[in-house]
């Protein structure tokens, strides 16, 4: 492939990733609004937790966008990661408290058809979005895009947990499945918070992608022992 063709292909992939990231953030905003509204109406700890997770994902992207708005973005990195970590820990604490309150108090969540549709839609959409971004990221050699695709895939896992809890409650009357699904979501939030606190996993990379920046990342997709693209080569890919 000639240099001109390679450059044209890279430009196409960068645009594709930016569209995917922008679409994912927009979807998370809608997802949060629907989940929080439906969760409040149904007194569903799982739906509320799912909605709050979407809010934190958007706030995390905003935190990274704020970091990269500075000329020397590395000076803001520590503060951005701490903000992201505290957001996830706060989410986990709130959801855990609400779920345990529902379990111990026998608070039964009402059926939520809107929540089931939302969870099913997210479960159908997010793996495809993750695959598109991951494929483009691999072709570009972009650790950031690959990391962001993994975050998107985690959203699919949460959607699956939420869907199982809501369906079991609606079909079999297993009201306790809803707060158990919420505890699963809280567990994922703790994991995300720990990664942000330690600077692992390229947390909340969406903001960086939208601002055309990339950093070397511990969650690069190269196998152990394989050579990784140099930091200087990757930093301007997106």
ZIKABEL-V380152 format. One record per helix or strand. SS is the DSSP state (hx for helix, st for strand). FROM is the first residue (numbers start at 1). LEN is the number of residues. Records with the same first field share a line. If there is no record, write none. Layout:
SS: FROM-LEN, FROM-LEN
This chain:
hx: 3-40, 45-24, 73-33, 113-28, 143-30, 176-23, 206-5, 231-4
